[in-house]
Amino acid sequence: MNKIKLNKQSRRLFELMHKVHENDLSETDQSELNRILKESEELRLIFLSMRDQHISLDERLRNRLISDHALGFQETEKNESEPEKKNQKIFFKFLIILCLLSTGFLIGTFNKKETPHSDESYELNTLLDPFEHHIATISSSINTYNNRLKEGQDLKAGWLTVNKGKIILQMSSGMEISIQAPTKLKLINSSSIQLDFGKIHLKSAFGRKGFSVDTKYGKLNDQGAEFGIHIDSSIAASNCFTGELAFIQDDFIQIIHAGQNYSLKDRQFIDKEMYETADKVRAQVKKATAEKLASWRQYLHKLKYDPSTAFLYQFSPNSASPQELIQEVHRSELEPAHGKIIGASWEQGRFPGTHSLKFDSPNDRVKFFLNEKFDAMTYHMWVKFDKLNENNNHLGIFLSEKWHPHQITLQYVSIAKGSFFKVHSKDNFGHSSTFLKPEQILGKWLLISFTFDLVNEQVHLYLNGKNIDKTLNISSTPLQAPYIGWCDLMNWVPLNSQDIRNTPGQVDFLSIHRRAFSAKEILEFYEKSRTP
């Protein structure tokens, strides 16, 4: 079969579509996209069809008309008759269906076989791979002890295992699935999953029919029901709470009505059992979150009055001085060390009702003057990284402005061999973590901690309470106490350099202590401060 080649303009459209999907479209990119869509009717139809493939035909048509208006296209006939308008709508719908079918055919055909390609001539399957859509989102989670199963995480097709706790999946088709550990299932598409084992409760938010669940005993097809499925070593059953669903195994079909519990293994009705509904899980999440936040605030109150706590920032807006980040430890005759907010904006923090600072532009930062030397120290920071720095892939997390000897910086550094966290005291010591891929740290809340102990000449790095040490290089003999003076949070521009190391993301907590926490204390701090 002949391979389909894409010209330069087509390749650029797919690159811009990828940026749209990742919410990474600049003003220049947007102008270029609009130009391409104006110049080529065919590419405009492909763009709209792929962007709108999960919505109804009427919504696609409405988006088409909106796009036409936004791009400056005007109807040539201002006074078209109603039959003509109706025929035009039918034609548009037919054209969009044809584009969708063509796109689906091309994707299916060219993904069957992997073939090499040159830099000048991309094949269609190579370009379409990055545009796989998310088909589900975790809307709530509790006690999963897994950063990949946190609220707000988007999921694509593939296997999903929940070993601890509970989560709620919101499928893009509208189906809501409450999952109770231990459960293993496979997301096939927005209207179909495969359950290997576990206990799930399903309810459609829009009352739609047709969602299916494959099991090794047969398929369950939703006919407008609220239902549960439980499969483990001793049971394989489905309980219908409202409506009805069909159990299908080869030529055998059994309709399960509201109030009935059916054994998929024995093909007979059995006694009903209890399931965790999504509403019940949400209530548990709300209660657990409120209790955890109250406990965390009590712990913070103790830290504020602990003599070993040097600085503590809870990231709460100050109505009296909106551009000031309040430092909450009383420092007697010393400067309070409040931070100056430059550019960053307020967003919700890790807990409902709390706040964080959002850093977007290359100039966003918080500037401090801490003015203290540490014979021993512990640094804690709750942070979420949105993406890598477009300039050099480095992330400047906490950095000394002047970069004088013995001053401290904390960065996420990318080199040819890989990426890692690094804490560095100039002309003093440098300490690196193990390699951590960007996908391991982006888009999720993380607790970054490091400790320094002058007497024992030790430096340690931690991520979410776990040690990630790799290499410690001491460059001064003897080791010197590091100093923190003028410094920037989430940004750094080295002197006489254009090497801007800004960090797109959020921060909602920062503390620095005058002693080195033990590994056990670091883990305890993480457990006390994390969300449920």
C-alpha positions in Angstrom: 0.0 0.0 0.0 1.3 3.5 -0.9 2.2 5.6 2.1 0.4 9.0 2.6 2.8 11.9 2.8 2.1 15.2 4.5 3.3 18.5 3.1 5.0 21.1 5.2 1.8 23.0 6.0 0.0 19.8 7.1 2.8 18.8 9.4 2.8 22.3 11.0 -1.0 22.0 11.5 -0.5 18.7 13.5 2.3 20.3 15.5 0.0 23.2 16.4 -2.8 20.8 17.2 -0.5 19.1 19.7 0.2 22.5 21.4 -3.6 23.1 21.6 -4.1 19.7 23.2 -1.3 20.5 25.8 -2.6 24.1 26.4 0.8 25.4 25.2 -0.2 27.6 22.3 1.5 31.0 22.3 0.1 34.2 20.7 2.4 33.7 17.7 1.3 30.0 17.3 -2.3 31.1 17.5 -1.8 33.6 14.7 -0.1 31.0 12.6 -2.9 28.5 13.2 -5.5 31.0 12.2 -3.6 31.7 9.0 -3.4 28.0 8.1 -7.1 27.5 8.8 -8.0 30.6 6.6 -5.8 29.4 3.7 -6.9 25.8 3.5 -10.5 24.6 3.7 -9.4 21.0 3.9 -7.0 21.5 6.8 -9.7 23.6 8.6 -12.1 20.7 8.3 -9.5 18.2 9.6 -8.7 20.5 12.5 -12.4 20.9 13.5 -13.2 17.2 13.1 -10.3 16.0 15.3 -10.9 18.7 17.9 -14.7 18.0 18.1 -14.7 14.2 17.6 -16.3 13.6 21.1 -19.3 15.9 20.8 -22.6 15.7 18.9 -23.1 16.6 15.3 -25.2 19.6 16.2 -22.4 20.9 18.5 -19.8 20.2 15.8 -21.9 22.3 13.3 -22.3 25.1 15.8 -18.5 25.1 16.4 -18.0 25.1 12.7 -20.1 28.2 12.3 -18.4 29.9 15.3 -15.0 29.1 13.7 -16.1 30.6 10.4 -17.2 33.8 12.1 -14.0 34.0 14.2 -11.8 33.6 11.1 -13.7 36.2 9.1 -15.6 34.1 6.7 -19.0 35.6 5.7 -22.0 34.0 3.9 -22.1 35.1 0.3 -25.9 35.0 0.2 -27.4 37.1 3.0 -31.0 36.2 2.2 -30.9 32.5 1.7 -34.2 30.7 1.8 -34.9 28.4 4.7 -34.7 25.3 2.4 -31.3 26.4 1.3 -30.1 26.9 4.9 -31.4 23.5 5.8 -29.7 21.9 2.8 -26.5 23.6 3.8 -26.6 22.3 7.3 -27.2 18.8 6.0 -24.2 19.2 3.7 -22.0 20.4 6.5 -23.1 17.5 8.7 -22.3 15.0 5.9 -19.0 16.6 5.3 -18.0 16.5 8.9 -19.0 12.8 9.1 -17.0 12.1 6.0 -13.9 13.8 7.5 -14.3 11.9 10.8 -14.6 8.5 9.0 -11.7 9.3 6.7 -9.5 10.4 9.7 -10.5 7.2 11.6 -9.8 5.0 8.6 -6.3 6.6 8.1 -5.4 6.3 11.8 -6.5 2.6 11.9 -4.8 1.7 8.6 -1.5 3.3 9.3 -1.2 2.2 12.9 -1.2 -1.4 11.8 2.4 -1.4 10.5 5.4 0.6 11.7 7.6 1.9 8.9 10.6 4.1 8.8 10.4 7.7 7.7 12.8 10.6 6.9 12.9 14.1 8.4 11.5 15.6 5.2 8.5 13.3 4.9 6.4 12.3 8.0 3.9 9.5 7.8 0.4 10.1 9.1 0.5 7.5 11.9 3.7 9.1 13.3 2.1 12.5 13.6 -1.2 11.3 15.1 0.2 9.3 17.9 0.8 12.3 20.2 -2.9 13.4 19.8 -4.4 10.5 21.7 -7.2 12.0 23.8 -7.8 11.6 27.5 -10.9 9.4 28.0 -11.2 9.8 31.8 -10.4 12.0 34.7 -10.0 11.2 38.4 -12.6 13.5 40.0 -11.9 12.3 43.6 -9.4 10.1 45.4 -8.8 9.0 49.0 -5.9 7.2 50.7 -4.4 5.8 47.4 -0.8 6.6 48.5 -0.1 7.1 44.8 0.6 10.5 43.1 -0.6 9.1 39.8 -4.1 8.6 41.3 -4.7 12.1 42.6 -7.7 14.2 42.0 -7.5 16.0 38.6 -5.3 13.4 36.9 -6.3 12.8 33.2 -6.1 9.2 31.9 -5.7 7.7 28.5 -6.6 4.2 27.3 -4.7 1.5 29.1 -4.5 -0.5 32.4 -5.4 1.1 35.7 -4.6 -0.5 39.0 -5.8 0.8 42.4 -4.0 -1.1 45.2 -5.1 1.2 48.1 -8.0 3.5 48.8 -10.8 4.6 46.5 -11.1 6.8 43.4 -13.9 8.2 41.2 -13.4 8.1 37.5 -15.3 10.6 35.3 -15.4 9.1 31.8 -15.7 11.6 28.9 -18.9 9.7 27.8 -20.5 10.8 31.1 -20.2 7.5 33.0 -19.1 7.9 36.6 -17.2 4.9 38.1 -16.5 4.5 41.8 -13.5 2.2 42.3 -12.7 0.4 45.5 -9.2 -1.1 46.0 -8.0 -3.7 45.1 -9.1 -3.3 41.5 -7.5 -3.7 38.2 -9.2 -2.6 35.0 -8.4 -1.5 31.5 -9.7 1.7 29.9 -10.6 0.8 26.3 -12.4 4.0 25.2 -14.8 6.5 26.7 -17.7 4.0 26.5 -16.0 0.7 27.4 -13.7 -0.8 30.0 -12.4 -4.3 30.9 -12.6 -5.4 34.5 -9.9 -7.9 35.5 -10.8 -8.0 39.2 -12.2 -5.6 41.9 -15.3 -3.8 42.9 -16.8 -0.9 41.0 -20.0 1.1 41.0 -21.2 2.8 37.8 -23.8 5.5 37.1 -24.3 7.6 34.0 -24.4 11.4 34.7 -26.6 11.9 31.6 -28.7 8.8 31.6 -27.1 7.5 28.4 -27.2 3.9 27.4 -24.6 1.6 25.8 -21.6 1.7 28.2 -20.1 -1.8 28.4 -17.9 -3.7 30.8 -16.0 -6.8 29.6 -15.1 -9.5 32.1 -13.7 -13.0 31.6 -17.2 -14.3 32.2 -19.0 -12.2 29.6 -20.0 -8.6 28.8 -22.3 -6.3 30.8 -24.1 -3.8 28.6 -25.7 -0.7 30.3 -29.4 -0.2 29.3 -29.8 3.0 31.4 -28.9 1.5 34.8 -27.0 2.3 37.9 -25.1 -0.9 38.8 -22.2 -2.5 40.5 -19.7 -5.3 39.5 -17.7 -7.4 42.0 -15.1 -9.9 40.8 -12.5 -11.6 42.9 -11.5 -15.2 43.7 -14.8 -16.1 45.4 -17.4 -14.0 43.6 -18.3 -12.7 40.1 -21.6 -10.8 40.3 -23.4 -7.7 39.1 -25.9 -5.8 41.1 -28.5 -3.6 39.3 -29.8 -0.7 41.5 -31.9 1.2 39.0 -32.9 0.6 35.4 -31.7 -2.6 33.7 -28.6 -4.0 32.1 -27.8 -7.0 29.9 -25.3 -9.8 30.6 -24.1 -11.3 27.3 -21.9 -14.4 26.9 -21.7 -15.7 23.4 -25.4 -16.4 22.4 -26.6 -16.2 26.0 -28.4 -13.0 27.1 -29.7 -12.3 30.6 -31.5 -9.0 31.4 -30.8 -7.9 35.0 -33.5 -5.6 36.4 -33.5 -3.1 39.3 -33.1 -4.7 42.7 -31.5 -7.9 41.3 -28.0 -9.3 41.9 -26.8 -11.8 39.3 -23.9 -14.3 39.5 -21.9 -14.0 36.2 -20.1 -17.3 37.0 -23.1 -19.4 38.0 -25.7 -17.7 35.8 -28.2 -17.3 38.6 -29.7 -14.6 40.8 -28.1 -14.2 44.3 -28.5 -12.1 47.4 -27.7 -8.4 47.0 -24.5 -6.8 48.4 -23.4 -3.3 49.3 -21.3 -1.0 47.0 -19.5 2.3 47.6 -21.4 4.9 45.4 -19.6 7.9 44.0 -21.6 10.2 46.4 -20.5 8.2 49.4 -16.9 8.2 48.3 -17.1 12.0 47.8 -18.5 12.4 51.3 -15.6 10.3 52.7 -13.1 12.4 50.7 -14.6 15.7 52.0 -14.6 14.5 55.6 -11.0 13.1 55.4 -9.7 16.2 53.7 -11.2 18.5 56.4 -9.8 16.3 59.2 -6.4 16.2 57.6 -6.3 20.0 57.0 -7.3 20.6 60.7 -4.5 18.3 61.8 -2.0 19.9 59.4 -2.8 23.4 60.8 -2.3 22.2 64.4 1.1 20.9 63.4 2.0 24.2 61.7 1.0 26.1 64.8 3.6 24.0 66.7 6.3 24.6 64.0 5.8 28.4 64.1 6.8 28.4 67.8 9.6 25.9 67.6 12.9 27.7 68.1 14.5 25.6 65.3 12.1 27.0 62.7 13.8 29.9 60.9 11.2 30.7 58.2 7.6 29.5 57.5 5.3 30.6 54.7 1.7 29.2 54.4 1.0 31.2 51.2 -2.1 33.1 52.4 -3.2 36.3 50.7 -2.6 39.5 52.7 -5.4 41.9 52.1 -3.5 44.8 53.7 -0.5 44.2 51.4 -1.5 42.1 48.4 2.1 41.9 47.0 3.5 40.6 50.3 4.0 36.9 51.2 3.9 36.8 55.0 6.6 35.0 56.9 4.9 33.6 60.0 7.8 32.9 62.5 8.4 35.6 65.0 12.1 36.6 64.7 12.4 39.2 67.5 15.0 41.7 66.6 15.6 40.2 63.2 13.8 41.3 60.0 10.5 39.4 59.5 11.7 38.2 56.0 8.3 38.7 54.2 8.5 37.9 50.5 7.7 40.3 47.7 5.4 38.8 45.1 6.3 39.8 41.5 3.9 38.8 38.8 2.6 35.6 40.4 -1.1 35.2 41.0 -3.2 33.5 43.7 -4.8 30.1 43.0 -6.3 27.3 45.1 -3.8 25.3 47.1 -3.6 21.6 47.7 -6.4 21.6 50.2 -9.9 23.1 49.5 -10.1 26.6 50.9 -6.3 27.1 51.0 -4.2 29.1 48.6 -1.1 28.8 46.4 0.9 31.1 44.2 0.8 30.4 40.5 3.9 31.2 38.4 3.4 31.6 34.7 5.5 34.2 32.9 9.3 34.3 32.8 9.4 37.2 35.2 7.1 35.7 37.9 8.8 35.1 41.3 8.9 35.8 45.0 11.9 37.8 46.2 13.2 37.3 49.8 16.0 38.6 52.0 16.5 35.9 54.6 20.0 36.9 55.8 21.0 33.8 57.9 23.8 31.3 58.0 23.1 27.6 58.8 25.4 25.1 60.5 22.5 22.7 60.0 19.3 23.1 58.1 16.2 21.4 56.6 14.2 22.8 53.7 10.6 21.8 52.9 8.6 23.0 49.9 5.2 21.8 48.5 5.3 22.5 44.7 3.6 21.6 41.5 5.6 21.9 38.2 3.4 22.6 35.1 6.1 22.2 32.4 9.8 22.5 31.8 11.4 25.8 31.1 11.2 26.4 27.3 14.6 28.2 27.4 16.8 25.4 28.7 14.6 22.7 30.4 16.1 23.8 33.8 13.7 24.7 36.7 15.0 27.3 39.1 13.2 26.4 42.4 15.0 28.4 45.1 18.0 30.4 44.1 20.4 32.9 45.6 20.2 36.1 43.6 23.9 37.2 43.8 25.3 33.6 43.7 28.1 34.5 46.1 30.3 31.8 47.6 28.5 29.4 50.1 25.0 30.7 48.9 22.4 28.0 48.1 20.5 27.1 45.0 17.9 24.3 44.4 17.2 23.4 40.8 15.8 20.7 38.6 18.6 20.3 36.0 18.4 18.7 32.5 21.5 17.4 30.8 22.2 14.9 28.0 22.3 12.0 30.4 19.0 12.8 32.2 17.3 15.1 34.6 17.7 15.4 38.4 17.3 17.7 41.4 20.4 19.5 42.6 21.2 21.5 45.7 24.3 23.6 45.4 26.3 25.8 47.7 28.9 27.8 45.6 32.5 26.9 46.2 31.3 24.6 49.0 29.3 21.6 47.9 27.0 20.2 45.3 24.5 17.3 45.8 22.5 15.6 43.1 19.5 13.3 43.1 18.9 10.1 41.1 17.6 10.7 37.6 13.9 11.6 37.5 12.1 11.8 34.2 10.0 15.0 33.6 6.8 12.8 33.5 7.6 11.7 37.0 7.4 15.2 38.4 5.2 17.3 36.1 1.5 18.1 36.9 1.4 16.8 40.5 2.0 18.2 43.9 5.4 17.2 45.3 7.1 17.7 48.6 10.8 18.6 48.0 13.1 18.4 51.0 16.8 18.6 51.6 18.9 18.6 54.7 22.4 19.9 55.5 24.6 18.9 58.5 28.0 20.7 58.9 29.3 18.6 61.8 28.7 15.3 60.1 29.3 16.7 56.6 26.1 15.3 55.2 23.6 16.6 52.6 20.4 14.6 51.7 17.6 15.1 49.1 14.1 13.8 49.5 11.0 13.6 47.3 7.7 12.9 49.0 9.4 11.7 52.1 11.7 9.3 50.3 15.5 9.6 49.9 16.7 10.3 46.3 20.4 10.9 47.0 22.9 10.1 44.3 26.1 12.1 44.4 27.7 14.5 47.0 30.7 16.6 45.9 32.4 18.7 48.6 34.6 21.4 47.0 35.8 23.2 50.2 37.9 21.9 53.0 36.6 22.1 55.6 32.9 22.3 54.6 31.4 25.7 55.3 28.0 26.7 56.6 25.8 27.8 53.7 24.3 31.3 53.7 20.9 32.5 52.4 20.6 36.2 51.7 18.7 37.7 48.7 17.0 34.9 46.9 14.2 34.2 44.4 11.5 31.5 44.5 10.6 29.8 41.2 13.0 31.9 39.1 16.6 32.8 38.6 18.6 34.9 36.1 22.4 34.4 36.8 24.4 37.7 36.7 25.5 38.8 33.2 23.5 36.1 31.6 20.3 35.6 29.6 19.9 32.1 30.9 16.5 32.6 32.5 15.5 29.7 34.7 11.9 30.4 35.5 9.6 27.6 36.7 6.0 27.4 35.6 3.9 26.0 38.4 2.5 26.5 41.9 3.8 26.6 45.5 1.6 26.5 48.6 4.1 25.9 51.5 7.8 26.7 52.3 9.7 26.3 55.5 13.4 26.4 56.5 14.6 25.0 59.8 17.9 25.3 61.8 18.5 21.6 62.3 18.8 18.6 60.0 15.7 16.4 60.1 16.3 12.7 60.2 15.0 10.5 57.4 12.2 9.3 59.7 11.3 12.9 60.5 11.2 13.8 56.8 8.8 11.0 56.1 6.6 12.0 59.1 6.5 15.6 57.8 5.3 14.3 54.4 2.6 12.2 56.0 1.4 15.1 58.1 1.3 17.6 55.3 0.0 15.5 52.3 -3.6 15.5 51.2 -5.7 12.3 51.8 
